[in-house]
Amino acid sequence: MRGLRKRYGPHLALDGMTFTVRPGQVTGFVGPNGAGKSTTMRVILGLDRAEAGTALVGGRPYRSLRHPMRVVGSLLDASALQPSRTARNHLLWLAHSQGLTAARVDEVLDVVGLGGVARRRAGGFSLGMRQRLGIAAALLGDPAAVLLDEPFNGMDPEGIIWTRGFLRSLAAEGRAVLVSSHLMGELQGTADHVVIVGRGRVIADATVAELLTATAGGRVTVRSTSGAAAAVLAEAGAAVTATGPDTLTVSGLGAEEVIGLLGARRVPFSEVSAHRATLEDAYLELTRDAVEYRAAAS
């Protein structure tokens, strides 16, 4: 997609949104509430019309696709189903609209682990089961691209592990996979690439490894019960911040230099290690000025 702009009344939801979801990898799509993630997905799927810019799937607009579910599968709302229908019937009417067979319905139900409850009414499903049903619907047409909005929501631990591995398997088959989620820990273990957005714009578009390296920034974590550690390192020109009980984060010195300084001054320490950044760290740092809905400090 390139240059997407979308306004709802006075609110500018998308302000030049531009990025590409590439085949063969899982792309995480993250940002604060109101950042434009859901609007972007709706524009891609032809549910909303952008005022400017283009959103293409496989080089074509969604609205031009004769059988769109064979090109791109999506899950935007796991509760968007007729509760009185069985899981199988819910998928059957979707399949018939795309010229797909009942055999394909049974196949995807087994893939997501719902084969044994295929004839139960979907209205009685838990949120995690509805998520699985939504993923099955996204797979019906065996699409080359898959868009999933918050697929981990409502999943139990086994379901989260399954979803994580399943998304990786879709990418391994050469599909383009776009996943919106607020669960940074799950994305860090799943995504190859991350697009971080805020206020309708792309803030960062990079691999997970690149984001973690940039966020770590050469910092060093030091654990010491001695109050002298901070003073010794500061005297050597390092920037030192207390980040927890007996824990310091040090910038401006490498781990070997820190060890040498503390050893020379006989300052006891239990750990000196390169700072390990997380995707959550990177996200919070990059979106600090893009949060529109912030609660008062407790």
Buried (B, 14 or more C-beta within 10 A) or exposed (E): BEBBBBBEEEEBBBBBBBBEBEEEBBBBBBBBEBBBBBBBBBBBBBEBEBEEBEBEBEEEEBEEBEEBBBBBBBBBEBEEBEEEBBBBBBBBEBBEEBEBEEEBBBBBBEBBBBBEBBEBBBEEBEEBBBBBBBBBBBBBBBBBBBBBBBBBBBBEEEBBEBBBEBBBEBBEEEBBBBBBBBBBEBBBBBBBBBBBBBBBBBBBBBEBEBBBBBBBEEBBBBBBEBEEBBEBBBEBEBEBEEEEEBEBBBBBBEBEBBBBBBEEBEBEBEEBEEBEBBBBBBBEBBBEEBBEEEEEEE
